[in-house]
Amino acid sequence: MYLSEHQFEGLWPAIMLSMFDVQRVWYYGILCANGAGWALIHLALCDFDFSEAITGIYALFFCLLLLAVSSHGRMGTLKDCFNMNVLRKEAEDGYKRFLSYMMHEMRNPIGGAMFLLDDLEHTSRLGLSQRAKQKETRRSPFGLDSRASLLPLQKKKREERYDPNSDSPVIASTESSHLPYPPNAFFPRTSLETEKNRPAEGVNPVPVQLSGPPQASHQRLTFRLG
């Protein structure tokens, strides 16, 4: 009889706690702390033999488990009832708005049409804003915008100056001013074009800009014998 009363001393804090809506983490933590404190402190202060102590601990933790399951189910039922009540109120409000719209349409057709047009416009704007946000999030980091941000660096690398004293002269391509990006930024020149435009040995290349309208893609430098 004394053992059952002693177990009730460890159960009453858990019973009181299960009556309140506490977060699951805090609830389980308090239950474990209560059971561990009861098992370590109360059993150490009382003269119980080993078999009675183990029996009391098993019974206490089994009751704590039942309390946790019961509290979880009860709180879940209360939350479902609350959500159903909220949905019912939203449905009633929507029904009232629909009735008011229909009555307004019957009294004033033009005003009802304007009301519907305003509602559709608001919905379309909301949809367009959501699509724009989705496009921003789905945009690839290697897309055209990211390349456009790297264009000044690419242009700086491609605009190499010609050095006539160098043994291996470099031929640079000048971009037309009306292009916002280098023409070879996305399609670099192949090795065949590079070999074709390379001057012969012993020839001093002199860059000459073509006269006339610029080409649609870019202007190239030609060579003439000095």
N, C-alpha and C positions, 0 to 999 in steps of 0.2 A: 504493500500500500504506500509505503514511504517512497518507493522507487517511482511509482506513477505520479505522485505529487511533485517529485523532483523533476521528472520529465516535463510536467506542465509548466514549471518555471522557465524552462528553455523554449517552450512553444508559444507562450502568450505574447512576447514581442513580435514574433512572426505573424500571429493571428491579427494583431492590431495593425501591423504594417500592410497586410493584404487588403485592408479596407480602403486604402488610399491609392490614388493613381500616381504611381512613382515610375520613373523610367526603368526599363528592364535591367540595365546595367547596374544602376544603384540598388535596385530591389534584390537582385541575385547576390551582389556584394554584401549587402547587409545581412541577408539570410546566412551566407557562408560565415561571415564574421560572428554572428550570433551563435551558430552551431559550434564553431571552433572554440569560442570563448566559454560556452557552457561545458563542452567536453573537457577542456583543459583546466578550468578554474574550479567548477563545482564538483566534478568527480575527484579532483585532487584533494579538495578540502573534506570530502566525506569518506567514511570508512566503508568502501564497497570492495568486494572481492573482484577478481578479474572477470569472471563469467557474468556477474551482474552488471559490471561497467560496460562490457561489450554489448550485452543485451539492451541496456538503456541507450547506448549510442546508436545502435541500429534502429531502434524504435523512433528515436528523435529525428534522425535524418530521413526516415521514411515519411514521417508526418510533415517534415519541411518540404519534401518533394511533392506531396499531395497538395500542400498549401500553394506552392508555386504554380502547379498546373491549374488549380482552381482559380487562382488570381488571374493567370494569363487568359483563361477562357472567359472569365467574367468581364475583364477589361476589353477583350476583343468584341464581345457581344454589345457592350455599351458603345464602343466606337462605331460598330456597324449601324446601330440604331441612330446615332448622331448623324452619320453620313446619309442615311435614308431620309432623315428629317430635313437635312439641308437640300437634298435633291428634290424633295417634295415641295419645299418652299420655292425653289428656283422654277420648277414646273408651273406652280400656281402663278408666279410673277409673269412668266412667259405667256401663259394663257390670258392673263389680264391685259397684257400689252397687245396681244393679238385681237382681243375683243375691242379694245379702245381704237385700234387701227381700223378695224372693220366699221365701227360706228362712225369714225371720222370720214371714212371713205363714202359711206352712205350719205352723210350730211354734206360733205364737200369733196367731190371727186378729184378736183385739181389739187386741193391741199393734201389729200391722201396720196396722190401720185407723187407729189413733191416729197412727202415724208418717206415713201418707199424709195425714191431716187436718192435721197440723202443717205438712207441706210445702205443701199447698194454701193454708193460711192465710198462710204466709210469702209465697207467690207473689201472692196477692190483695192483701196489704198493699203489696208492692212495686209492683204495678200501680196501686193507688190513689195512692200517693205520686208516681209518675211522671205520672199524669193531673193531679194537683193542680199539679205544677210546670209542665206544659204549659198549664194554664189561666192560671196567673200570667203566663207569658210571652206568651200570646196575648191577654191582656186589653187592650182598647183604651184609650188614654189619655183618650178622651172618653166613657168609660163612666159607669155610675152611681156607681162609687166615687170617680172623680175629681170628679164633680159634688157628691157628698156632702162632699168635702173643701173645696169652695168655698162651701158653704151658709152658714157664719157670715159671710163677706164679703158674700154676697148679702142676707142678712137685715139686716145693718147698713146697707146701701145703701137697702133698702126701708122701713126704719123711720124715715121722715122725720117730723119734728115739725111740727105745724100751727101756723102763724103767723097770728093774726087780723089783724095790722096790714099784712100783705102784700096787694098788689093782686091777685095771682094765687095764691090759696090752694091748697095741695097736700093732696089727700085721701090719707091713708095707711090701709092695711089692717092690722088687727091679727090676727095668727095665733093660733089656739087653742093652749093650752098642751100639749095632748096630741099635737100633730103634731111630729115630729122635724125637719121641714123646712118652709120657706115654701110655701104652696099654689101660688103663682105662680112658683116657682123654675124649673119646667120648661115651664109653659104661661102666658106673660105675658098680661096683660089687653090686649085689642084697643083700638084707638082709638075704636070705637063705644061700648064700655062706659065709657071715660074721658069721652067727651062726654055720655053719659047721666047719669053721676054728678056732673058738674060743676055747681055751684050757679049760680043766675041772678045777673045783675049787681045789685048793691045789697043782696044778701041776706047777712047775717052767718051763716055756717054754724057750728052748734054740734054738736060730736061727741057722740053719745049711744050708749052700748053697749046692744045689744038685751038684754032680760031673757028669761030662759028658757034652755033647754039650748043649747049651742053647736052650730052646724051641723057637718055631717060634713067639709066642705071648709075653710071659714074664716068669720069674722065680719066683717061690713061695718059701716061707719059710716053712719048716716042723718042727715038734716038736718031741722031744724024751724025755723020762723020765730020769731025772738025778739020 
